[in-house]
Amino acid sequence: MNKTDEYCNRVLGLQGSVVVCVVGKGLFGLLEVTRRRVDLLSSVTWPLLAAGRFVVMDHSSGILLVFLTFFGTLCQQAPAFTRQYEVGTLYRYGYETSVLLNEPQALPVSTTKDVGFRVELTAEVTPVWQHPTNVHEQILQLTVVNPKLSVKARQGPSPEGFVHKASRLESYKLHPLFMHWNNGQINNVYHIDGGELSVLNVMKGISSLFQHQVKNVKQTEVDASGKCDVVYSLVDSTKVTKLKKNCKNVFPVVYFNHTNKVLGAQIDCQATTSYLLNADEKIIRKATSMETHFLRVEARKQSGAEVMSKQVLQLKGREKISTPKYMGKNVAEAIKSISSKLKKTLITDQLATNPDPKECITCKSLNDLVNNFRNTLNPKKLGTQGSAIAFSRLLRKVRESDLETIKAVLKDKKNSKILPQLLDIAAAAQTVPAHKAAMSVLKFNGPIDHPERYLLSLSLATHPAEIVIQNVLKHVKKDYKNNKLYETLVLTVASLTHTFSRMPEKSKQPIVSEVRNFLVEKLRNCSIESCQLMYIRALKNLRMADTVDVLLEFAEGNSRKPAIYAIRALQTMPDSYITKEVCKRIERIFLELHHQHDSSVRAMAADILLRQKPSAESFESFFQIMSSQDTKELNTLLLGRIIDLADSDKHLQQMLRKIVKDPRYNNYHILGQGGLSSAFSRPLSQDKSANSSFSNMLEIQGGLLKRSTVDVFVESQDAQMRLLSFGIFSGGLSMFGGDGAVDDGEEANAGIEITLMDTQLRPFVFFTGQGELMGHVWSGTGSERTTALQGSLLLQDHTQVVPLQNGLNAELMLNGAISYDFAGQIQISLWNRNAHSLVEVGAALVIQGVARVDSSFVQTLIEFNTGAQTQLNFVTDLDFYDEVIMCLQMVQPNFEVINNVRKLERIPGSNYMLKKYKKKLLPVSGKTYVMNKKNTELCNKMFNK
C-alpha cells in the first residue's frame, strides 16, 4: 500500500466523517478512484458537487480532499461504504437449499419424521458489465456448477438424514442467468430461451439472495417469494436481517378459500434472511434464509402440515478472470451485446417464479377413478366415510378434467345408478367445464330428481364463477311450470350470488345487483301467498343488507305465514345488518304495538332483540309480557331463551341479575311458567380450535308441536357459522290434541325445512289436508325408514400456490367433504292413540389437506386426513289416549375420529419412492342430550306408564 492509500484509509476510518478521498488531479481523476471508495458518492455527493456544495483543496502531492460542508448532519444518517462486485473477479459461492414437509412442529428443525430433499451446488458470480457513470449498477452473471440432489432417507446419516440420489438435475444443460443489479436491487433477470424451468427457478432463488439493502428501511420488493413487504434491519456494519411479510403471487395462479372463516384454512408464513457482509467491500460473505409455511384447518388446528425451506449461500473464494467485454451505455445495450456474443436469445424476466407443471405421482384417468369408487358411490353408502373419501378424491380429478372427459363419464350408462353422486362432485368442482357437462345431461322439462340434486350441491359452492350464476339466472327467467324445480332454481341463484358477493372484489359486480333486483321485484309482484314465501326464502339465501327493509315489511304485515318466514330470514342475518332502526321496528312487532302477531313471529323477534344487547328498558319489557297468563307457551319460550342466552352473554347476565332483585319480577307468577315450550342450547363437541353446539326453540300449542327449530353452530375463535338448521312445522292438527287444543284455522299440514350452511332448501311437505293425512295413517306410508334428503357436499375448500424463497413452489390444498343421509319414519296407531317418530341425521365427514412441492427433478408431499362418521337421532313419542303427553329425545351414538398422515417423496425418472404413514383413532362416547325439566318429567311419566 502506498502513502496515498494509507492516508486515505486513515481519513476514511475516522468516526463520523463523510470524506471522499481521491487520487489524481481534476474531476475525472475523482471519478476513477471513488468508484470503489464511498457509497454516498453517486446518490448524495455528485448532485451536491454539481451544486457547488463542496470545498476542494488541491495538494502538491496530487491528493484532492473533498469535504462535505455539512458532513455532521449526513454522518448521523448512514455509514459510508462501497458495495459492488469488482469487474474481472469471479466470486465462488457454495449453495445449498432444503425443503422439508411434516406435521406442524413447535420449532423449525429437521426430524426423523419429515420428508423432503436438499440441493447442493456451486454458484459462480461475476460482473460482466458496469454502468459508465454509476458504479453501483452492474450486470452480474450467475452460473450454476455441479448441482446434486439428496433426499430424506429412512436410514440417512445423522443429524439431517439426507442421502445423495441420482436425478435429472445432474443431466440438465445449465445456462447462465444475468442479473441487472443496481445498488442491491435486482430490477430484471435475463435468461436463455428454452432452459429447464425448475433450474431457472432455483437460479432465481439464488439471485434473490443478492437483492438486499444495507440500511434500516421498509419497502416493497419482488423476488422469488413474489411481491412482498420487506423490512431491513442493520445490526452492525457487516450484519443485516431481512424480514418478508404479506407476499403475493406475481403471476396469476389458482387461488380460492372459503368465504366463511370457520370453514377456511389458516395459513401462517414466516420468512427471514440473515446476511453477513465482507468488512471491506460489503459484498455477501454468507446469507442464510429460513422460512416456514403452516397449513391448518381453522376449525381443527391440530390437523395440518408444515413446509420448511432453508437456503445457505457462503463465499468460498474469489479469483481474477478475463471476462468478455460487453459494451453498452445502458442495460438494454449491454444485454443486446451479451445476446449477440452468446448467439442466444435472452428473455427478459423478473425474479418472481412460475410454478412447475405438476407431474402425477399415481396417475389415473377420471373414468378409472370412477370405476374404482363405484361401490362407495352407491346411494346406500351415503352418510358413510367411504362415500366422503370418494367424493374428495374424485373432486380433485374433475377439477383437472376437460369438458368432453367429464361429459363422457356423466353420460356413461354404467354410471346411471351413481349419477346423482357424480352430479354432486361436478357441482362442487365449480369449473366451467364441469358445469357445462352437468347441464348437458340434465333435463329440466322431465323428472326433477337429478336437476334438483345438482342445483342443491351447486347452491353450496364456495367460489362460484359469474358465468355459472348467469346461466342459472337464465334458467330462472324461463319460469318452469314445475313449482318445486322453479323454487330450487330461485333458491340456488340467490345462494350463489351471496357467496359470489363475499369473494374478493366481487360485491360491486353488476350480476349481484341484477339478481337482487330481480328477486325483490318478483316478490313485490306476487299475488298469492306461496309465491311470497318462495321469494322470501330466496332473500334469506341472498343475505344482503339492502333487503332487510323488504323483509321487515312482510314481518310487520298481517299475513301469518309470510310474517313467520320473513322474521326467520331476519333472525339468520348477520348482526351487523340489524341496526338500531331495525331493532325499533322488530321491537314494535314483539310488543304488538300495531296489531297482533303469531306467537312464532313474536318468539323469533324476541330472539333477535335479545342478541342485540337490549337496553334495560327493553329487557324489562320481556318480563312485563310474561306477567300475562294469556300467552303461557310464549312466556315459557321467552324465559327459556333469556336464561339460555345469559349463560354466554355477560350483558344479559348483568341485566338478569338486576331484574331478579325486583320483587315485581322475582316471583313464581313470572319465573314459574308452566308451558311445554322450551328454548335451550347444548354443546355438541368442544375443541381447542372450535366448538360446536346446537340451539333448539320448541314451540308447543294445545299440547302439540307447532314449530321446532334446531340450529347447529360451529364457532372458531372469532367467527361463527350456522352449519345446519333443521325445522319441523305443523298446523291444523287440533283433532289430535286434548281439551286445551286450539284450532289455528289452518288446513292440516306438516313438513320439514332444512338449511345447510346458511342455504335454505325447498321445504319438504309431508301432507296437506286431513284426507292426505288419514291416507298416510291408514296405509302406514311412513312406517318404514324413508330417506328425505341425501348427498355429498363440499365444506372446506382452499387452494394456494406459495412461492418459496429458494425459487420452488409449494402448493397448499384443503378439502372437506361431508356425505349426509337425512331419513325418518313415523308410526301412528289410532287404536292405541299414540305415535312414534324417528328422524335420523346421519353424516360422515372427511377433511383432507395436502402440502406438496413439485419440480421436474424431485417431488415431495404430505397429506393429512381427519374423518368421522356419526348421526343424531331425534325421537318423538306422543300419547293422546287419556291426556296428551309428548316426549322428545335427541341421541348421539358412539363414534370415533380417525386421523392419518401420509408422506411421500419421489424422484421422477427413477424408481425411487419413499412413503411414510401414521394412523390414530380417537373414540367419542355417545350421549343423550337433556332437553328441559318439563320434557324429562313427561318422558318419565310416559315410559313409567
Secondary structure, DSSP 4 states (H G I P E B T S, - for coil): --HHHHHHHHHHTSTT--EEEEESSHHHHHHHHHTTT-THIIIIIHHHHHTT-EEEEE-TTSEEEEEETTHHHHHTT-------PPTTEEEEEEEEEEEEEES--SS----TT-EEEEEEEEEEEEEEEE-SS-TTEEEEEEEEEEEEEEEE-TTPPTTT-EEEE--GGGTSPP--EEEEEETTEEEEEEEETT--HHHHHHHHHHHHHT---SS-EEEEEEETTEEEEEEEEEEETTEEEEEEEEEE-SS----B--SSGGGSEEEEEEEEEEEEE-TTT--EEEEEEEEEEEEEETTEEEEEEEEEEEEEEEEEEEEE--------SSHHHHHHHHHHHHTSPEEEE-S--PPPPP--SS---HHHHHHHTTTTTSGGGTTSHHHHHHHHHHHHHHHH--HHHHHHHHH-GGGGGGHHHHHHHHHHH--HHHHHHHHHH--TTS-SHHHHHHHHHHHT-SS--HHHHHHHHHHHTT--S-HHHHHHHHHHHHHHHHHHHTSTT-TT-HHHHHHHHHHHHHHHT--SHHHHHHHHHHHHHH--GGGHHHHHHHHTSS-HHHHHHHHHHHHTS-GGG--HHHHHHHHHHHHTSSS---HHHHHHHHHHHHTT---HHHHHHHHHHHT-GGGHHHHHHHHHHHHHHHTT-HHHHHHHHHHTTSTTTSSHHHHT---S-EEEEEEEEE-SS-EEEEEEEEEEETTEEEEEEEEEEEE-SS-EEEEEEEEEEEES-GGGS-TT----SPPSEEEEEEEETTEEPPPEEEEESHHHHHHHHHHTGGGS-EEEEEEEEEEEEEEEEEE-TTS-EEEEEEEEEEEEEEEEEEEEETTTTEEEEEEEEEEEEEEEEEEEEE-SS-EEEEEEEEEEEEEEEEEEEEE-SSS-EEEEEEEE--EEEEEEEEEEEE-TTSS-EEEEEEEEEEEE--EEE---HHHHHHHHHHHH-
